[in-house]
């Protein structure tokens, strides 16, 4: 009999929400191909009974949750865990993404159910949550870290932090992945009035810790000869959004949010330069996706980004030094080509879903072995 893995903590598959969902989808499909029985818990809006269906060979447990926000997420997580406990068979293993409701992870620990927990990127340190939410997240992080059989860090800096608090034995580094983009249609580029290989772009949540204002200020400090495409929701109600737009020259384009994967892949692939301002958070999926598209990258200079993008890309600390760096990089097409080639090489070495799927499979096997279920692993194809 194949081993069964239950994937909890995400909005479910197919991925349509964020990095955890994308990871759950790709890791789930990899494990399916290795012979695992994969069960994914999916949050469905509205009222209704919990049902089960099949998606691409993955069993989905569809849990209806009428509430939105953190209350809905907490209720969904608890309902999922209760269902997983009822259905648990000796030899199953859980894969939990995130620790936002880490207090609930005590329940499977008491039943000695093997649980691999992706510990996210030190989410509690993000200032946007406020002191109370930061405290709640920190408490849940510590609880999840204490009870997880294997703790997944998405970046070596996060792994160092986790080992300091929870010991070395249970911590494993597994990054996020992305598809490699080797070709893409030009239609989505042309729809925005852009020319392939003659624009730069940034894709991120418009918040201060992502350095959007500094990037727009640096781009607007001089005439660049190409537009900067700033993807994301920039409205009139948020003071930060207003400040970003006010700082923009006429060479900065705000197309709004773009959710369709094909459109965003096309924009990345045909971009001359990708700008990444994240200052916290481990391995960032949008940066990995840019590297999978072969983008030259200029990123904020911090240990998270420099490890991901590697030594052959370029880094900035603020608007002033970024403005000068843009002068140099935009005037040197050969350098941009070399940076893009280095991004793709680094991506292939570290961030493919095949590599990441194999690492998650090994983590699941480790958790099973630590709970005395090594025999069940023999049913899984190596």
ChimeraX attribute file (.defattr): number of C-alpha atoms within 10 A of each C-alpha:
attribute: neighborCount
match mode: 1-to-1
recipient: residues
	/A:1	11
	/A:2	18
	/A:3	22
	/A:4	23
	/A:5	23
	/A:6	23
	/A:7	28
	/A:8	23
	/A:9	29
	/A:10	26
	/A:11	24
	/A:12	24
	/A:13	23
	/A:14	15
	/A:15	16
	/A:16	13
	/A:17	13
	/A:18	11
	/A:19	17
	/A:20	20
	/A:21	20
	/A:22	22
	/A:23	23
	/A:24	25
	/A:25	20
	/A:26	21
	/A:27	24
	/A:28	28
	/A:29	18
	/A:30	21
	/A:31	23
	/A:32	20
	/A:33	13
	/A:34	17
	/A:35	16
	/A:36	22
	/A:37	20
	/A:38	22
	/A:39	24
	/A:40	27
	/A:41	26
	/A:42	26
	/A:43	23
	/A:44	17
	/A:45	14
	/A:46	12
	/A:47	11
	/A:48	12
	/A:49	10
	/A:50	16
	/A:51	10
	/A:52	14
	/A:53	11
	/A:54	11
	/A:55	10
	/A:56	11
	/A:57	14
	/A:58	19
	/A:59	18
	/A:60	22
	/A:61	23
	/A:62	21
	/A:63	25
	/A:64	20
	/A:65	22
	/A:66	15
	/A:67	15
	/A:68	12
	/A:69	7
	/A:70	11
	/A:71	12
	/A:72	16
	/A:73	19
	/A:74	19
	/A:75	17
	/A:76	25
	/A:77	26
	/A:78	18
	/A:79	17
	/A:80	24
	/A:81	21
	/A:82	15
	/A:83	15
	/A:84	20
	/A:85	14
	/A:86	9
	/A:87	10
	/A:88	17
	/A:89	11
	/A:90	13
	/A:91	20
	/A:92	22
	/A:93	23
	/A:94	26
	/A:95	24
	/A:96	25
	/A:97	20
	/A:98	21
	/A:99	25
	/A:100	23
	/A:101	21
	/A:102	28
	/A:103	16
	/A:104	18
	/A:105	23
	/A:106	15
	/A:107	16
	/A:108	19
	/A:109	16
	/A:110	9
	/A:111	10
	/A:112	14
	/A:113	22
	/A:114	29
	/A:115	28
	/A:116	27
	/A:117	29
	/A:118	26
	/A:119	27
	/A:120	22
	/A:121	20
	/A:122	18
	/A:123	19
	/A:124	21
	/A:125	16
	/A:126	16
	/A:127	12
	/A:128	12
	/A:129	13
	/A:130	11
	/A:131	13
	/A:132	9
	/A:133	14
	/A:134	17
	/A:135	14
	/A:136	14
	/A:137	21
	/A:138	19
	/A:139	18
	/A:140	21
	/A:141	23
	/A:142	17
	/A:143	18
	/A:144	27
	/A:145	26
	/A:146	18
	/A:147	23
	/A:148	28
	/A:149	27
	/A:150	25
	/A:151	30
	/A:152	27
	/A:153	27
	/A:154	21
	/A:155	24
	/A:156	19
	/A:157	17
	/A:158	23
	/A:159	21
	/A:160	16
	/A:161	14
	/A:162	23
	/A:163	17
	/A:164	10
	/A:165	11
	/A:166	17
	/A:167	13
	/A:168	13
	/A:169	10
	/A:170	19
	/A:171	26
	/A:172	22
	/A:173	19
	/A:174	24
	/A:175	24
	/A:176	24
	/A:177	29
	/A:178	23
	/A:179	17
	/A:180	21
	/A:181	17
	/A:182	10
	/A:183	11
	/A:184	18
	/A:185	14
	/A:186	16
	/A:187	14
	/A:188	17
	/A:189	22
	/A:190	12
	/A:191	9
	/A:192	12
	/A:193	9
	/A:194	19
	/A:195	15
	/A:196	18
	/A:197	15
	/A:198	15
	/A:199	24
	/A:200	25
	/A:201	20
	/A:202	23
	/A:203	22
	/A:204	20
	/A:205	15
	/A:206	19
	/A:207	15
	/A:208	17
	/A:209	16
	/A:210	18
	/A:211	23
	/A:212	26
	/A:213	25
	/A:214	20
	/A:215	28
	/A:216	25
	/A:217	22
	/A:218	22
	/A:219	26
	/A:220	19
	/A:221	17
	/A:222	14
	/A:223	12
	/A:224	16
	/A:225	11
	/A:226	17
	/A:227	20
	/A:228	27
	/A:229	24
	/A:230	24
	/A:231	20
	/A:232	18
	/A:233	15
	/A:234	21
	/A:235	12
	/A:236	11
	/A:237	8
	/A:238	11
	/A:239	10
	/A:240	17
	/A:241	19
	/A:242	14
	/A:243	15
	/A:244	20
	/A:245	19
	/A:246	12
	/A:247	17
	/A:248	20
	/A:249	17
	/A:250	9
	/A:251	17
	/A:252	21
	/A:253	16
	/A:254	14
	/A:255	13
	/A:256	13
	/A:257	15
	/A:258	13
	/A:259	12
	/A:260	9
	/A:261	10
	/A:262	13
	/A:263	17
	/A:264	19
	/A:265	22
	/A:266	20
	/A:267	28
	/A:268	29
	/A:269	28
	/A:270	24
	/A:271	26
	/A:272	23
	/A:273	28
	/A:274	24
	/A:275	26
	/A:276	26
	/A:277	27
	/A:278	25
	/A:279	19
	/A:280	19
	/A:281	19
	/A:282	25
	/A:283	27
	/A:284	22
	/A:285	19
	/A:286	18
	/A:287	27
	/A:288	28
	/A:289	23
	/A:290	34
	/A:291	32
	/A:292	27
	/A:293	28
	/A:294	30
	/A:295	30
	/A:296	29
	/A:297	26
	/A:298	22
	/A:299	24
	/A:300	24
	/A:301	17
	/A:302	15
	/A:303	14
	/A:304	20
	/A:305	25
	/A:306	16
	/A:307	15
	/A:308	22
	/A:309	26
	/A:310	16
	/A:311	13
	/A:312	17
	/A:313	20
	/A:314	21
	/A:315	22
	/A:316	20
	/A:317	15
	/A:318	17
	/A:319	19
	/A:320	14
	/A:321	12
	/A:322	23
	/A:323	20
	/A:324	15
	/A:325	17
	/A:326	19
	/A:327	15
	/A:328	12
	/A:329	17
	/A:330	19
	/A:331	13
	/A:332	11
	/A:333	12
	/A:334	11
	/A:335	16
	/A:336	20
	/A:337	16
	/A:338	15
	/A:339	26
	/A:340	25
	/A:341	19
	/A:342	22
	/A:343	27
	/A:344	23
	/A:345	15
	/A:346	22
	/A:347	25
	/A:348	16
	/A:349	9
	/A:350	16
	/A:351	25
	/A:352	19
	/A:353	21
	/A:354	12
	/A:355	17
	/A:356	22
	/A:357	23
	/A:358	17
	/A:359	17
	/A:360	22
	/A:361	20
	/A:362	13
	/A:363	25
	/A:364	25
	/A:365	22
	/A:366	20
	/A:367	25
	/A:368	26
	/A:369	17
	/A:370	13
	/A:371	15
	/A:372	13
	/A:373	17
	/A:374	14
	/A:375	10
	/A:376	18
	/A:377	21
	/A:378	12
	/A:379	13
	/A:380	19
	/A:381	12
	/A:382	10
